[in-house]
Structure formats: structure tokens, C-alpha cells
Amino acid sequence: MNFSATLRPILAALLLAAAPLATAQAATAPAAAAAPADKAAAHPSFTVRVVGKGRPMLLIPGLTCPGAVWDETVAHYQKQYQCHIVSLAGFGGQPAAATTTDFLQGVRDQLLTYVKAQKLTKPVVVGHSLGGFLALWMSTTQPEAVGPLVIVDSLPFMSAIQNPNQTAEGAKPMAEGMRQQMSKGHMPLAAQRQMVSSMVTDSARVTQVARWGTASDPATVAQSMYDMMTTDLRPALARVQQPTLVLGAWAAYKQFGSTKESTRAIFTQQYAKLPQVRIEMSEAGKHFLMYDDTQWFFTQADAFLKQTAVAKK
């Protein structure tokens, strides 16, 4: 097995979270009520910062990134949306949780509990990579709990990128090997920068994301990777009731022989059971589409969410 070739798309499709929403929808969306007092003890796997007014929007950052990854997005949308910005425990300098056992499943369950406790009515859920996986998992678990999904460069089963017939059980040996290797300690900043440079274009952003990586808890990152690699959401996608926009990236993988068409085919195959899905591919953006192809990113999300608001009437 070519380990580096296998690891590359998994890491690239896995590192981070979330996306934007539609300014045009604000005119039709009811203003969100003042949020009830947050009982932080109910969600030890993450913290939440609430900014803005309008329709509720849940922004989930992904592997190694704190909620600060959405600062520019929040600044853009806070006048139209009540932004609930999540920071996962152990990522980007956040204190690690007491245990990492079934970490992502715990995050999923606590996020669904948070939505209910805060009385968030059909919140838009946006997720980039790891956050996109969590958004899908929330929706397949409680389809009625969330609203439209914006999934950015993420797939329902990362381990099947190269082999569509891969199973969750079959992925465990490689996932376990990666978990053990990643648990050993922090990756040096130089190595983090080298990895992130294949996912982000701007050098300042590369440094920012790399520093978040070195500040993350290795055990939490390793367990999160393992959980994703051994959880196949594809069979459950038929349960998703809401429209979903999937934004994909491919340009960073040209050097490995990927094309726009071949990458789109992977996305199309993995999302085949999702009833209301639209897949769009960025021409030039790398994995961090909110940084690399910002205008396209917002244009796609704005149009999608405007459309879902009209359809809801």
C-alpha cells in the first residue's frame, strides 16, 4: 500500500470545518429569540460563543481548529444570523476533554442536545471537513432537529475515498495504526506548515492553521481521526430530510493525478443516497475554501440558502 498516497486525501478531506450562509435569506428568516442560559456542563466536549441576531446558524470547526477559524464569516453574517460558534475540546489550544473515548459521537450527541436546549429552530448547520462530517451525522441521527446543511470539502466516509467498497470494519486496522502514530506527540510547527501548505494558499493562513495544529491535544486529534475513519454515514444519508449543499475542492490534488471530474465522481458516489443534494466544485480553491475561494464560497452558499428559504414558504 502506498501509505502517503492513502493518507494525503484523508488528511486533506479531514482537516477542519464549516462555511457561510445567505445574506439574502435574512429578509425572510424570523429573528431568533434570545438564547436561554447556556449550561456548559451539558456539553463538556465543546464550548460555544454566540454572536449576532437572526436565524440560528451553527458553525462547527474541524480537526485542530478552534471557533476562531470563523471570525471573518461571523463578521460577515452576524447582522443576519445568530451565530453559534463551536470550539471543540482539545483543538487549537482548547482544554482537552476528560476522556477521548467515542469522542466524535459524544460531540454529535451534545450538539443535538445543545440545539434543543437553546431552542434553535431548524438551525442552518455548516461544516468544513470534520465539521461537515459532524453536520451530516447530526442530521442522520435526528433529521428533524436541524435545517439546511452546507458541507465544505467533506465526505460521509473518508476511508472509502480510494475504495468505494471499503467498510467501517475493514478500515479499522489502518485507522488504528494512524491513531497510535498520531497519539505519540505534537507534530513540529515546520511539519505542520508543510502539511497545511497543501490545503491553504495564503502563507499567513498557513501559519495560523499550523499553529492551531501544534496547540491541539494529540490524543484528541488521533481519536477524532479514528472515529471518522471507522464511521460510514453513507447508508444513513437517505434519512436526511433537508436540502444540502456540498462544496468540493480538487485543485490541490492535481499533483497526485486528480482532476475536477475524478474528484466530482468521488463526491457523487459518496453522496448518492442523499435525497436533496447539490454538489459544486471550486476551480482553484484548496481544502480551506472559505480562505482560498472566498467569493465563490459565499456566492454558492448565499444562493443555496436563499433558494431553501423561498422553498420553505
Short mmCIF file of the C-alpha atoms (twelve columns), coordinates in Angstrom:
data_MODEL
# 
_entry.id   MODEL 
# 
loop_
_atom_site.group_PDB 
_atom_site.id 
_atom_site.type_symbol 
_atom_site.label_atom_id 
_atom_site.label_alt_id 
_atom_site.label_comp_id 
_atom_site.label_asym_id 
_atom_site.label_seq_id 
_atom_site.Cartn_x 
_atom_site.Cartn_y 
_atom_site.Cartn_z 
_atom_site.pdbx_PDB_model_num 
ATOM 1   C CA . MET A 1   0.000   0.000  0.000   1 
ATOM 2   C CA . ASN A 2   1.252   3.493  -0.791  1 
ATOM 3   C CA . PHE A 3   0.719   4.964  2.666   1 
ATOM 4   C CA . SER A 4   1.426   8.562  1.711   1 
ATOM 5   C CA . ALA A 5   -0.992  8.390  -1.223  1 
ATOM 6   C CA . THR A 6   -3.653  6.967  1.075   1 
ATOM 7   C CA . LEU A 7   -3.006  9.450  3.881   1 
ATOM 8   C CA . ARG A 8   -2.992  12.515 1.622   1 
ATOM 9   C CA . PRO A 9   -6.649  12.564 0.593   1 
ATOM 10  C CA . ILE A 10  -7.817  11.504 4.046   1 
ATOM 11  C CA . LEU A 11  -5.914  14.304 5.742   1 
ATOM 12  C CA . ALA A 12  -6.885  16.796 3.081   1 
ATOM 13  C CA . ALA A 13  -10.548 15.905 3.268   1 
ATOM 14  C CA . LEU A 14  -10.454 15.760 7.046   1 
ATOM 15  C CA . LEU A 15  -8.794  18.888 8.470   1 
ATOM 16  C CA . LEU A 16  -11.413 21.450 9.604   1 
ATOM 17  C CA . ALA A 17  -14.835 22.741 9.497   1 
ATOM 18  C CA . ALA A 18  -17.561 24.932 8.246   1 
ATOM 19  C CA . ALA A 19  -18.904 27.508 5.846   1 
ATOM 20  C CA . PRO A 20  -21.126 30.524 5.305   1 
ATOM 21  C CA . LEU A 21  -24.728 31.364 4.850   1 
ATOM 22  C CA . ALA A 22  -27.034 33.538 2.834   1 
ATOM 23  C CA . THR A 23  -27.480 37.222 3.402   1 
ATOM 24  C CA . ALA A 24  -30.472 37.172 1.094   1 
ATOM 25  C CA . GLN A 25  -32.253 34.784 3.439   1 
ATOM 26  C CA . ALA A 26  -32.169 37.272 6.295   1 
ATOM 27  C CA . ALA A 27  -35.064 39.244 4.886   1 
ATOM 28  C CA . THR A 28  -37.384 36.262 5.183   1 
ATOM 29  C CA . ALA A 29  -35.990 34.464 8.216   1 
ATOM 30  C CA . PRO A 30  -37.585 35.228 11.596  1 
ATOM 31  C CA . ALA A 31  -35.319 36.728 14.196  1 
ATOM 32  C CA . ALA A 32  -34.056 34.187 16.697  1 
ATOM 33  C CA . ALA A 33  -35.259 34.628 20.241  1 
ATOM 34  C CA . ALA A 34  -32.777 35.415 22.958  1 
ATOM 35  C CA . ALA A 35  -30.906 32.213 23.700  1 
ATOM 36  C CA . PRO A 36  -31.562 30.521 27.056  1 
ATOM 37  C CA . ALA A 37  -28.673 30.471 29.502  1 
ATOM 38  C CA . ASP A 38  -26.100 28.007 28.252  1 
ATOM 39  C CA . LYS A 39  -25.442 25.099 30.601  1 
ATOM 40  C CA . ALA A 40  -21.848 24.467 29.648  1 
ATOM 41  C CA . ALA A 41  -21.644 21.378 31.857  1 
ATOM 42  C CA . ALA A 42  -24.066 19.677 29.461  1 
ATOM 43  C CA . HIS A 43  -21.511 19.791 26.646  1 
ATOM 44  C CA . PRO A 44  -18.007 19.134 28.004  1 
ATOM 45  C CA . SER A 45  -16.777 18.261 24.508  1 
ATOM 46  C CA . PHE A 46  -17.088 21.832 23.238  1 
ATOM 47  C CA . THR A 47  -17.693 25.469 24.115  1 
ATOM 48  C CA . VAL A 48  -19.944 27.899 22.264  1 
ATOM 49  C CA . ARG A 49  -19.752 31.624 21.567  1 
ATOM 50  C CA . VAL A 50  -22.958 33.318 20.387  1 
ATOM 51  C CA . VAL A 51  -22.748 36.420 18.185  1 
ATOM 52  C CA . GLY A 52  -25.359 38.293 16.150  1 
ATOM 53  C CA . LYS A 53  -29.097 38.208 15.608  1 
ATOM 54  C CA . GLY A 54  -31.382 36.450 13.151  1 
ATOM 55  C CA . ARG A 55  -31.911 32.877 12.085  1 
ATOM 56  C CA . PRO A 56  -29.735 30.496 14.131  1 
ATOM 57  C CA . MET A 57  -26.617 29.198 12.453  1 
ATOM 58  C CA . LEU A 58  -24.341 26.560 13.924  1 
ATOM 59  C CA . LEU A 59  -20.717 26.762 12.778  1 
ATOM 60  C CA . ILE A 60  -18.636 23.688 13.557  1 
ATOM 61  C CA . PRO A 61  -14.862 23.913 13.162  1 
ATOM 62  C CA . GLY A 62  -12.931 20.787 12.389  1 
ATOM 63  C CA . LEU A 63  -9.758  18.932 13.190  1 
ATOM 64  C CA . THR A 64  -7.269  21.108 15.110  1 
ATOM 65  C CA . CYS A 65  -9.197  24.381 14.626  1 
ATOM 66  C CA . PRO A 66  -10.970 26.480 17.257  1 
ATOM 67  C CA . GLY A 67  -14.047 28.577 16.571  1 
ATOM 68  C CA . ALA A 68  -11.767 31.466 15.613  1 
ATOM 69  C CA . VAL A 69  -11.493 29.888 12.171  1 
ATOM 70  C CA . TRP A 70  -14.904 31.515 11.539  1 
ATOM 71  C CA . ASP A 71  -14.054 35.057 12.640  1 
ATOM 72  C CA . GLU A 72  -14.369 36.530 9.143   1 
ATOM 73  C CA . THR A 73  -17.511 34.533 8.412   1 
ATOM 74  C CA . VAL A 74  -19.132 35.700 11.636  1 
ATOM 75  C CA . ALA A 75  -18.205 39.318 10.918  1 
ATOM 76  C CA . HIS A 76  -19.886 38.980 7.533   1 
ATOM 77  C CA . TYR A 77  -23.100 37.361 8.737   1 
ATOM 78  C CA . GLN A 78  -23.700 38.465 12.303  1 
ATOM 79  C CA . LYS A 79  -26.226 41.119 11.277  1 
ATOM 80  C CA . GLN A 80  -28.411 38.485 9.634   1 
ATOM 81  C CA . TYR A 81  -27.734 35.362 11.706  1 
ATOM 82  C CA . GLN A 82  -27.429 34.382 15.322  1 
ATOM 83  C CA . CYS A 83  -24.087 32.612 15.020  1 
ATOM 84  C CA . HIS A 84  -23.390 29.765 17.433  1 
ATOM 85  C CA . ILE A 85  -19.647 29.254 17.050  1 
ATOM 86  C CA . VAL A 86  -18.368 25.930 18.323  1 
ATOM 87  C CA . SER A 87  -14.854 25.188 19.602  1 
ATOM 88  C CA . LEU A 88  -14.162 21.510 20.182  1 
ATOM 89  C CA . ALA A 89  -12.248 20.412 23.255  1 
ATOM 90  C CA . GLY A 90  -8.590  19.705 22.596  1 
ATOM 91  C CA . PHE A 91  -8.417  21.629 19.311  1 
ATOM 92  C CA . GLY A 92  -6.419  24.797 18.662  1 
ATOM 93  C CA . GLY A 93  -5.416  25.343 22.282  1 
ATOM 94  C CA . GLN A 94  -8.764  24.488 23.866  1 
ATOM 95  C CA . PRO A 95  -8.504  22.346 27.028  1 
ATOM 96  C CA . ALA A 96  -8.862  18.656 26.261  1 
ATOM 97  C CA . ALA A 97  -11.871 16.673 27.466  1 
ATOM 98  C CA . ALA A 98  -11.515 14.315 30.412  1 
ATOM 99  C CA . THR A 99  -11.813 11.331 28.071  1 
ATOM 100 C CA . THR A 100 -11.484 10.794 24.329  1 
ATOM 101 C CA . THR A 101 -13.498 7.564  24.233  1 
ATOM 102 C CA . ASP A 102 -16.021 7.782  21.373  1 
ATOM 103 C CA . PHE A 103 -15.132 11.470 21.164  1 
ATOM 104 C CA . LEU A 104 -16.947 12.418 17.960  1 
ATOM 105 C CA . GLN A 105 -20.111 10.537 18.901  1 
ATOM 106 C CA . GLY A 106 -20.110 12.473 22.154  1 
ATOM 107 C CA . VAL A 107 -19.733 15.750 20.258  1 
ATOM 108 C CA . ARG A 108 -22.616 14.759 17.976  1 
ATOM 109 C CA . ASP A 109 -24.933 13.940 20.866  1 
ATOM 110 C CA . GLN A 110 -24.006 17.048 22.830  1 
ATOM 111 C CA . LEU A 111 -24.525 19.274 19.784  1 
ATOM 112 C CA . LEU A 112 -28.029 17.853 19.300  1 
ATOM 113 C CA . THR A 113 -28.741 18.410 22.999  1 
ATOM 114 C CA . TYR A 114 -27.447 21.979 22.686  1 
ATOM 115 C CA . VAL A 115 -29.756 22.690 19.724  1 
ATOM 116 C CA . LYS A 116 -32.736 21.503 21.761  1 
ATOM 117 C CA . ALA A 117 -31.727 23.249 24.986  1 
ATOM 118 C CA . GLN A 118 -31.151 26.554 23.202  1 
ATOM 119 C CA . LYS A 119 -34.472 26.197 21.352  1 
ATOM 120 C CA . LEU A 120 -32.798 26.609 17.979  1 
ATOM 121 C CA . THR A 121 -35.490 26.010 15.376  1 
ATOM 122 C CA . LYS A 122 -34.095 24.207 12.346  1 
ATOM 123 C CA . PRO A 123 -30.702 25.939 12.526  1 
ATOM 124 C CA . VAL A 124 -28.574 26.057 9.423   1 
ATOM 125 C CA . VAL A 125 -25.607 23.796 10.127  1 
ATOM 126 C CA . VAL A 126 -22.382 24.430 8.289   1 
ATOM 127 C CA . GLY A 127 -19.334 22.251 8.442   1 
ATOM 128 C CA . HIS A 128 -15.973 22.096 6.781   1 
ATOM 129 C CA . SER A 129 -14.294 18.684 6.625   1 
ATOM 130 C CA . LEU A 130 -14.552 17.245 10.157  1 
ATOM 131 C CA . GLY A 131 -17.327 19.734 10.847  1 
ATOM 132 C CA . GLY A 132 -19.114 18.659 7.688   1 
ATOM 133 C CA . PHE A 133 -18.967 15.060 8.847   1 
ATOM 134 C CA . LEU A 134 -20.475 16.077 12.196  1 
ATOM 135 C CA . ALA A 135 -23.216 18.068 10.458  1 
ATOM 136 C CA . LEU A 136 -24.142 15.012 8.399   1 
ATOM 137 C CA . TRP A 137 -24.031 12.788 11.487  1 
ATOM 138 C CA . MET A 138 -26.338 15.136 13.380  1 
ATOM 139 C CA . SER A 139 -28.796 15.099 10.504  1 
ATOM 140 C CA . THR A 140 -28.811 11.323 10.051  1 
ATOM 141 C CA . THR A 141 -29.285 10.867 13.802  1 
ATOM 142 C CA . GLN A 142 -32.110 13.409 14.309  1 
ATOM 143 C CA . PRO A 143 -33.259 14.550 10.847  1 
ATOM 144 C CA . GLU A 144 -35.952 16.811 12.295  1 
ATOM 145 C CA . ALA A 145 -33.562 18.737 14.552  1 
ATOM 146 C CA . VAL A 146 -31.612 20.784 12.016  1 
ATOM 147 C CA . GLY A 147 -32.179 22.857 8.902   1 
ATOM 148 C CA . PRO A 148 -30.253 23.170 5.620   1 
ATOM 149 C CA . LEU A 149 -26.696 21.852 5.551   1 
ATOM 150 C CA . VAL A 150 -23.663 23.437 3.934   1 
ATOM 151 C CA . ILE A 151 -20.895 20.833 3.742   1 
ATOM 152 C CA . VAL A 152 -17.461 22.016 2.646   1 
ATOM 153 C CA . ASP A 153 -14.914 19.546 1.285   1 
ATOM 154 C CA . SER A 154 -16.100 16.658 3.415   1 
ATOM 155 C CA . LEU A 155 -17.381 13.153 2.755   1 
ATOM 156 C CA . PRO A 156 -19.634 10.751 4.671   1 
ATOM 157 C CA . PHE A 157 -16.907 8.068  4.753   1 
ATOM 158 C CA . MET A 158 -13.307 9.205  4.381   1 
ATOM 159 C CA . SER A 159 -11.864 5.709  4.310   1 
ATOM 160 C CA . ALA A 160 -13.691 4.929  1.059   1 
ATOM 161 C CA . ILE A 161 -12.019 7.683  -0.949  1 
ATOM 162 C CA . GLN A 162 -9.867  5.211  -2.848  1 
ATOM 163 C CA . ASN A 163 -12.003 2.096  -2.436  1 
ATOM 164 C CA . PRO A 164 -15.788 2.609  -2.607  1 
ATOM 165 C CA . ASN A 165 -16.291 -0.913 -1.274  1 
ATOM 166 C CA . GLN A 166 -14.405 -0.224 1.933   1 
ATOM 167 C CA . THR A 167 -16.312 -0.909 5.150   1 
ATOM 168 C CA . ALA A 168 -16.050 0.602  8.616   1 
ATOM 169 C CA . GLU A 169 -14.760 -2.714 9.934   1 
ATOM 170 C CA . GLY A 170 -12.247 -3.042 7.124   1 
ATOM 171 C CA . ALA A 171 -10.902 0.451  7.806   1 
ATOM 172 C CA . LYS A 172 -10.056 -0.281 11.437  1 
ATOM 173 C CA . PRO A 173 -6.505  -1.653 11.007  1 
ATOM 174 C CA . MET A 174 -5.247  1.409  9.117   1 
ATOM 175 C CA . ALA A 175 -7.221  3.734  11.393  1 
ATOM 176 C CA . GLU A 176 -5.733  2.106  14.478  1 
ATOM 177 C CA . GLY A 177 -2.228  2.456  13.088  1 
ATOM 178 C CA . MET A 178 -2.793  6.139  12.433  1 
ATOM 179 C CA . ARG A 179 -4.319  6.636  15.886  1 
ATOM 180 C CA . GLN A 180 -1.270  5.129  17.568  1 
ATOM 181 C CA . GLN A 181 1.141   7.132  15.445  1 
ATOM 182 C CA . MET A 182 -0.689  10.446 15.937  1 
ATOM 183 C CA . SER A 183 -1.089  9.931  19.695  1 
ATOM 184 C CA . LYS A 184 2.657   9.934  20.271  1 
ATOM 185 C CA . GLY A 185 3.056   13.684 20.393  1 
ATOM 186 C CA . HIS A 186 2.811   17.063 18.716  1 
ATOM 187 C CA . MET A 187 3.891   17.471 15.112  1 
ATOM 188 C CA . PRO A 188 6.614   20.156 14.868  1 
ATOM 189 C CA . LEU A 189 5.478   23.516 13.503  1 
ATOM 190 C CA . ALA A 190 7.615   23.123 10.370  1 
ATOM 191 C CA . ALA A 191 5.961   19.790 9.608   1 
ATOM 192 C CA . GLN A 192 2.537   21.269 10.321  1 
ATOM 193 C CA . ARG A 193 3.243   24.116 7.919   1 
ATOM 194 C CA . GLN A 194 4.338   21.703 5.199   1 
ATOM 195 C CA . MET A 195 1.133   19.689 5.534   1 
ATOM 196 C CA . VAL A 196 -1.147  22.713 5.751   1 
ATOM 197 C CA . SER A 197 0.502   24.393 2.750   1 
ATOM 198 C CA . SER A 198 -1.145  21.783 0.533   1 
ATOM 199 C CA . MET A 199 -4.540  22.835 1.901   1 
ATOM 200 C CA . VAL A 200 -4.295  26.642 2.135   1 
ATOM 201 C CA . THR A 201 -2.848  29.109 -0.376  1 
ATOM 202 C CA . ASP A 202 -2.145  32.234 1.681   1 
ATOM 203 C CA . SER A 203 1.084   31.962 3.701   1 
ATOM 204 C CA . ALA A 204 -0.331  33.853 6.693   1 
ATOM 205 C CA . ARG A 205 -3.265  31.447 6.802   1 
ATOM 206 C CA . VAL A 206 -0.865  28.517 6.559   1 
ATOM 207 C CA . THR A 207 0.967   29.753 9.651   1 
ATOM 208 C CA . GLN A 208 -2.280  30.367 11.503  1 
ATOM 209 C CA . VAL A 209 -3.692  26.906 10.835  1 
ATOM 210 C CA . ALA A 210 -0.334  25.232 11.542  1 
ATOM 211 C CA . ARG A 211 -0.123  26.929 14.944  1 
ATOM 212 C CA . TRP A 212 -3.594  25.691 15.780  1 
ATOM 213 C CA . GLY A 213 -2.363  22.219 14.908  1 
ATOM 214 C CA . THR A 214 0.638   22.374 17.219  1 
ATOM 215 C CA . ALA A 215 -1.594  23.706 20.002  1 
ATOM 216 C CA . SER A 216 -4.019  20.772 19.702  1 
ATOM 217 C CA . ASP A 217 -4.100  17.767 22.005  1 
ATOM 218 C CA . PRO A 218 -2.555  14.780 20.152  1 
ATOM 219 C CA . ALA A 219 -4.820  12.199 21.808  1 
ATOM 220 C CA . THR A 220 -7.958  14.131 20.848  1 
ATOM 221 C CA . VAL A 221 -6.816  14.639 17.265  1 
ATOM 222 C CA . ALA A 222 -5.851  10.972 16.958  1 
ATOM 223 C CA . GLN A 223 -9.176  9.740  18.342  1 
ATOM 224 C CA . SER A 224 -11.135 12.119 16.112  1 
ATOM 225 C CA . MET A 225 -9.307  10.793 13.068  1 
ATOM 226 C CA . TYR A 226 -10.001 7.225  14.155  1 
ATOM 227 C CA . ASP A 227 -13.693 7.929  14.762  1 
ATOM 228 C CA . MET A 228 -14.108 9.454  11.308  1 
ATOM 229 C CA . MET A 229 -12.214 6.730  9.516   1 
ATOM 230 C CA . THR A 230 -14.311 3.989  11.119  1 
ATOM 231 C CA . THR A 231 -17.769 5.579  10.784  1 
ATOM 232 C CA . ASP A 232 -19.603 5.141  7.488   1 
ATOM 233 C CA . LEU A 233 -22.545 7.523  7.141   1 
ATOM 234 C CA . ARG A 234 -23.349 6.612  3.539   1 
ATOM 235 C CA . PRO A 235 -26.122 4.078  4.268   1 
ATOM 236 C CA . ALA A 236 -27.895 6.558  6.597   1 
ATOM 237 C CA . LEU A 237 -27.918 9.513  4.196   1 
ATOM 238 C CA . ALA A 238 -31.380 8.613  2.937   1 
ATOM 239 C CA . ARG A 239 -32.702 9.762  6.330   1 
ATOM 240 C CA . VAL A 240 -31.571 13.358 5.782   1 
ATOM 241 C CA . GLN A 241 -34.683 15.477 5.232   1 
ATOM 242 C CA . GLN A 242 -33.171 18.870 4.496   1 
ATOM 243 C CA . PRO A 243 -31.544 20.239 1.341   1 
ATOM 244 C CA . THR A 244 -27.775 20.036 1.360   1 
ATOM 245 C CA . LEU A 245 -25.092 21.966 -0.485  1 
ATOM 246 C CA . VAL A 246 -21.748 20.196 -0.845  1 
ATOM 247 C CA . LEU A 247 -18.767 22.298 -1.903  1 
ATOM 248 C CA . GLY A 248 -15.734 20.356 -3.036  1 
ATOM 249 C CA . ALA A 249 -12.065 21.130 -3.720  1 
ATOM 250 C CA . TRP A 250 -9.771  19.367 -6.171  1 
ATOM 251 C CA . ALA A 251 -7.053  21.788 -7.364  1 
ATOM 252 C CA . ALA A 252 -4.637  20.917 -4.565  1 
ATOM 253 C CA . TYR A 253 -4.604  17.299 -5.699  1 
ATOM 254 C CA . LYS A 254 -3.533  17.892 -9.315  1 
ATOM 255 C CA . GLN A 255 -0.005  16.780 -8.488  1 
ATOM 256 C CA . PHE A 256 -1.400  13.403 -7.450  1 
ATOM 257 C CA . GLY A 257 -3.256  12.966 -10.729 1 
ATOM 258 C CA . SER A 258 -6.671  14.150 -9.597  1 
ATOM 259 C CA . THR A 259 -8.918  16.074 -11.964 1 
ATOM 260 C CA . LYS A 260 -12.084 18.041 -11.368 1 
ATOM 261 C CA . GLU A 261 -14.067 15.244 -12.977 1 
ATOM 262 C CA . SER A 262 -12.452 12.430 -10.993 1 
ATOM 263 C CA . THR A 263 -12.918 14.306 -7.723  1 
ATOM 264 C CA . ARG A 264 -16.531 15.141 -8.510  1 
ATOM 265 C CA . ALA A 265 -17.103 11.442 -9.221  1 
ATOM 266 C CA . ILE A 266 -15.934 10.566 -5.705  1 
ATOM 267 C CA . PHE A 267 -18.306 13.126 -4.195  1 
ATOM 268 C CA . THR A 268 -21.195 11.998 -6.389  1 
ATOM 269 C CA . GLN A 269 -20.684 8.365  -5.456  1 
ATOM 270 C CA . GLN A 270 -20.424 9.034  -1.727  1 
ATOM 271 C CA . TYR A 271 -23.493 11.283 -1.629  1 
ATOM 272 C CA . ALA A 272 -25.605 9.084  -3.919  1 
ATOM 273 C CA . LYS A 273 -28.186 8.293  -1.212  1 
ATOM 274 C CA . LEU A 274 -28.653 11.894 -0.058  1 
ATOM 275 C CA . PRO A 275 -32.120 12.929 -1.369  1 
ATOM 276 C CA . GLN A 276 -31.727 16.708 -1.793  1 
ATOM 277 C CA . VAL A 277 -28.077 17.358 -2.564  1 
ATOM 278 C CA . ARG A 278 -26.284 19.769 -4.862  1 
ATOM 279 C CA . ILE A 279 -22.562 19.331 -5.430  1 
ATOM 280 C CA . GLU A 280 -20.385 22.185 -6.661  1 
ATOM 281 C CA . MET A 281 -16.626 22.109 -7.245  1 
ATOM 282 C CA . SER A 282 -14.306 25.060 -6.778  1 
ATOM 283 C CA . GLU A 283 -11.998 25.744 -9.717  1 
ATOM 284 C CA . ALA A 284 -8.960  26.942 -7.799  1 
ATOM 285 C CA . GLY A 285 -9.552  26.664 -4.069  1 
ATOM 286 C CA . LYS A 286 -7.673  24.222 -1.915  1 
ATOM 287 C CA . HIS A 287 -9.166  22.448 1.083   1 
ATOM 288 C CA . PHE A 288 -9.886  25.651 3.022   1 
ATOM 289 C CA . LEU A 289 -12.384 27.040 0.538   1 
ATOM 290 C CA . MET A 290 -13.518 29.801 2.887   1 
ATOM 291 C CA . TYR A 291 -9.968  31.162 2.714   1 
ATOM 292 C CA . ASP A 292 -8.914  30.241 -0.823  1 
ATOM 293 C CA . ASP A 293 -12.051 30.887 -2.885  1 
ATOM 294 C CA . THR A 294 -13.974 33.232 -0.624  1 
ATOM 295 C CA . GLN A 295 -16.197 34.976 -3.154  1 
ATOM 296 C CA . TRP A 296 -17.226 31.707 -4.802  1 
ATOM 297 C CA . PHE A 297 -17.744 30.193 -1.376  1 
ATOM 298 C CA . PHE A 298 -20.145 32.917 -0.269  1 
ATOM 299 C CA . THR A 299 -21.888 33.125 -3.645  1 
ATOM 300 C CA . GLN A 300 -22.670 29.419 -3.629  1 
ATOM 301 C CA . ALA A 301 -23.906 29.386 -0.034  1 
ATOM 302 C CA . ASP A 302 -25.927 32.585 -0.399  1 
ATOM 303 C CA . ALA A 303 -27.754 31.317 -3.482  1 
ATOM 304 C CA . PHE A 304 -28.405 27.940 -1.894  1 
ATOM 305 C CA . LEU A 305 -29.828 29.331 1.332   1 
ATOM 306 C CA . LYS A 306 -31.916 31.901 -0.492  1 
ATOM 307 C CA . GLN A 307 -33.398 29.063 -2.507  1 
ATOM 308 C CA . THR A 308 -34.153 26.991 0.600   1 
ATOM 309 C CA . ALA A 309 -35.835 29.995 2.244   1 
ATOM 310 C CA . VAL A 310 -38.107 30.501 -0.790  1 
ATOM 311 C CA . ALA A 311 -38.955 26.795 -0.932  1 
ATOM 312 C CA . LYS A 312 -39.907 26.855 2.750   1 
ATOM 313 C CA . LYS A 313 -42.654 29.452 2.196   1 
# 
